[in-house]
């Protein structure tokens, strides 16, 4: 994904561009799986569905609160003399398994509301 972006635009994909790309892929995959653009069907297709290749490890969009759960990457900034390119601003220090940072569905109170569109 990033190689094609670099070839076309001459620089690595920004975090915002990657997020937009990934969310478009998640949405289009759900639409294809349910064969519908109807929002409640698409939402239900994404809930509790495991997705690989969009982050560190497997990502699950949890049905109970719609949080994206995955491993967490801890990073540290790099100095100019540590970089192999001008875009290498961070280095990975540690990968924390999702199980170590996951929290209960009721940790943050609130309701998601009905599936039915307004």
C-alpha positions as CSV (number, residue, x, y, z in Angstrom):
1,X,0.0,0.0,0.0
2,X,2.6,2.5,1.0
3,X,5.0,1.6,-1.9
4,X,2.2,2.5,-4.4
5,X,1.6,5.8,-2.6
6,X,5.3,6.7,-2.6
7,X,5.6,5.9,-6.3
8,X,2.6,8.1,-7.1
9,X,3.2,11.0,-4.7
10,X,7.0,10.9,-4.0
11,X,6.6,10.6,-0.2
12,X,5.2,8.1,2.4
13,X,1.5,8.1,3.2
14,X,0.6,10.4,6.1
15,X,-1.3,9.0,9.1
16,X,-4.4,10.8,8.0
17,X,-4.2,9.3,4.4
18,X,-3.6,5.8,5.8
19,X,-6.6,6.1,8.2
20,X,-8.8,7.3,5.4
21,X,-7.6,4.4,3.1
22,X,-8.1,1.8,5.8
23,X,-11.5,3.0,6.8
24,X,-12.6,2.9,3.2
25,X,-11.3,-0.6,2.9
26,X,-13.1,-1.7,6.1
27,X,-16.4,-0.1,4.9
28,X,-16.2,-1.5,1.3
29,X,-15.4,-5.0,2.6
30,X,-18.5,-4.9,4.9
31,X,-20.7,-3.6,2.0
32,X,-19.5,-6.5,-0.2
33,X,-20.0,-9.1,2.6
34,X,-23.6,-8.0,3.2
35,X,-24.5,-7.0,-0.3
36,X,-26.0,-3.8,0.9
37,X,-25.3,-0.1,1.6
38,X,-28.0,-0.1,4.3
39,X,-26.2,1.4,7.4
40,X,-27.6,-1.1,10.0
41,X,-26.5,-4.0,7.9
42,X,-23.0,-2.5,7.3
43,X,-22.6,-1.7,11.0
44,X,-23.5,-5.2,12.0
45,X,-21.1,-6.6,9.4
46,X,-18.2,-4.6,11.0
47,X,-19.1,-5.4,14.6
48,X,-16.9,-8.1,16.2
49,X,-15.3,-8.8,12.8
50,X,-11.5,-9.6,12.8
51,X,-9.5,-7.8,10.2
52,X,-5.8,-8.4,9.4
53,X,-3.4,-6.1,7.6
54,X,-4.6,-2.7,8.8
55,X,-2.4,-2.4,11.9
56,X,-0.3,-4.4,14.2
57,X,-1.8,-7.8,14.5
58,X,-5.5,-8.5,14.2
59,X,-8.0,-5.6,14.6
60,X,-11.5,-6.2,15.9
61,X,-14.2,-3.4,15.9
62,X,-15.8,-4.5,19.1
63,X,-19.6,-4.7,18.8
64,X,-20.4,-3.5,22.3
65,X,-18.8,-0.1,22.0
66,X,-17.4,0.1,18.4
67,X,-13.8,0.5,19.6
68,X,-11.0,-0.8,17.3
69,X,-8.9,-3.2,19.4
70,X,-5.4,-4.2,18.3
71,X,-1.9,-4.5,19.6
72,X,-0.4,-1.1,20.5
73,X,3.0,0.1,19.2
74,X,5.0,2.3,21.5
75,X,7.3,4.6,19.6
76,X,10.0,7.1,20.3
77,X,11.1,10.1,18.3
78,X,14.3,9.9,16.4
79,X,17.0,12.5,16.1
80,X,18.2,13.7,12.7
81,X,21.4,11.6,12.9
82,X,19.4,8.4,13.6
83,X,17.2,8.6,10.5
84,X,17.6,6.8,7.2
85,X,15.3,9.3,5.6
86,X,13.7,12.6,6.3
87,X,10.4,10.7,7.0
88,X,11.7,8.3,9.6
89,X,10.6,10.4,12.6
90,X,9.8,7.5,15.0
91,X,11.3,4.1,15.9
92,X,9.3,1.3,17.5
93,X,10.3,0.7,21.1
94,X,7.8,-2.0,22.0
95,X,4.7,-3.8,20.8
96,X,2.1,-4.3,23.6
97,X,-0.4,-7.1,23.0
98,X,-4.0,-6.0,22.9
99,X,-4.9,-8.2,25.8
100,X,-2.7,-6.1,28.0
101,X,-4.6,-2.8,27.2
102,X,-8.1,-4.0,26.5
103,X,-10.9,-2.8,28.9
104,X,-14.4,-3.9,29.6
105,X,-17.2,-2.7,27.4
106,X,-18.9,-0.8,30.2
107,X,-15.7,1.1,31.2
108,X,-17.0,4.2,29.5
109,X,-20.7,4.7,30.2
110,X,-23.1,5.6,27.4
111,X,-25.3,4.1,24.7
112,X,-24.6,3.6,21.0
113,X,-28.2,4.2,20.2
114,X,-30.5,2.3,17.8
115,X,-29.3,0.8,14.5
116,X,-32.2,2.4,12.6
117,X,-31.2,5.4,10.6
118,X,-32.8,8.7,11.4
